[in-house]
Amino acid sequence: MTEELDWGKLSFGYIPTDYNVRCYYRDGKWGDIEVSQSETINLHIAATALHYGQEIFEGLKAFRGKDGKVRIFRLEENAKRIIESAKGIMMAPVPVELFTEMVKKVVKLNERFVPPYGSGASLYIRPLEIGISAQVGVKPATEYLFLILVTPVGPYFKEGFKPTNICIMREFDRVAPKGTGRWKVGGNYAASLEAGERAHSLGYSAVLYLDPKEKKYLDECGPANFFAIKDGKYITPASESILPSITNKSLMQLAEDMGITVERRHIPLEELAEIQEAAACGTAAVASPVAEIDDLDTGVKYVVSKDGQPGPVVTALYNKLRAIQLGEEEDIHGWNTVID
Ligand SMILES: *Cc1c(COP(=O)(O)O)cnc(C)c1O
């Protein structure tokens, strides 16, 4: 059946694969890894995930390289981050070794769904942890389910690597100043749906959120971090209310490797008038270049790309990271886990 998949046309949707892997935390410890062919789970009606949002997740990708080998990008970083998310909302942390073993296993089991080199598609890996024990009072669960599903996803830029417009609106915050923004919590996404849908209906690809306390500084782009190129420097917001993106971290390293100065700091909104390039960055797109940032409340339009083309630095960083993921360039930082 995989012969029938048109890899280049796949969307960022859900296509069933052969297996998912699961592990339960009960009596204070993680059990054995289970391999499942079922696409559903059996859940208690009073599970804390359903009532009080005890749900965290991760997102990473596996690629078929130029040499035919399958590479998973920065697996350990995702393993470490989900531990922080778990601690953040009082869930049982999944040990790095267990996370790593399960990711490798689920990719191996579904190897026929890793799209071919050159298709632009990849295998998206979605680890998920939920509180499953019955609890009607507001308390953390005592039992957890950690599972990983995979699904092939198509190239992010189907019409080429082109900039899109994003917008700023002050009517919605996705997270609170000292809230859950620094963790990968499903609830943050629920809080962003209305703003996101509104932005899409107005023709914008994303909302660029401002810091929720003062609305003076840039935060991030919904499900992606934000960075800009200003006078040859890579600038990206430092904030307590954004998720530390592994893609952003990688791009910062690549920028430094290229001799570009990196500044992680508060970026006042007005500074957008002085940037030459900008992009949203995350696992889905790597870097999605920005053409224009429209402040819907003030009517100010920050035109980033005057010719509608992505800038040279964003393009170079994007190409470099993709080349490492696809095994076209040497992985000098040891970011890839090769599956054999
Ligand atoms: C997942 C996520 C990102 C991107 O992180 P990557 O590790 O680069 O994929 C950025 N912001 C938020 C809110 C996220 O949930």
PDBQT file of the ligand as one rigid body, heavy atoms in Angstrom, charges set to zero:
ROOT
HETATM    1  C1  LIG A 401       6.938  22.613  19.143  1.00  0.00    +0.000 C 
HETATM    2  C2  LIG A 401       6.907  24.083  19.267  1.00  0.00    +0.000 A 
HETATM    3  C3  LIG A 401       7.855  24.914  18.638  1.00  0.00    +0.000 A 
HETATM    4  C4  LIG A 401       8.917  24.391  17.714  1.00  0.00    +0.000 C 
HETATM    5  O1  LIG A 401       9.835  23.589  18.371  1.00  0.00    +0.000 OA
HETATM    6  P1  LIG A 401      10.794  22.635  17.538  1.00  0.00    +0.000 P 
HETATM    7  O2  LIG A 401      11.504  21.859  18.570  1.00  0.00    +0.000 OA
HETATM    8  O3  LIG A 401      11.697  23.489  16.749  1.00  0.00    +0.000 OA
HETATM    9  O4  LIG A 401       9.914  21.806  16.662  1.00  0.00    +0.000 OA
HETATM   10  C5  LIG A 401       7.778  26.269  18.863  1.00  0.00    +0.000 A 
HETATM   11  N1  LIG A 401       6.822  26.803  19.638  1.00  0.00    +0.000 NA
HETATM   12  C6  LIG A 401       5.891  26.044  20.241  1.00  0.00    +0.000 A 
HETATM   13  C7  LIG A 401       4.873  26.690  21.073  1.00  0.00    +0.000 C 
HETATM   14  C8  LIG A 401       5.901  24.669  20.083  1.00  0.00    +0.000 A 
HETATM   15  O5  LIG A 401       4.973  23.928  20.682  1.00  0.00    +0.000 OA
ENDROOT
TORSDOF 0
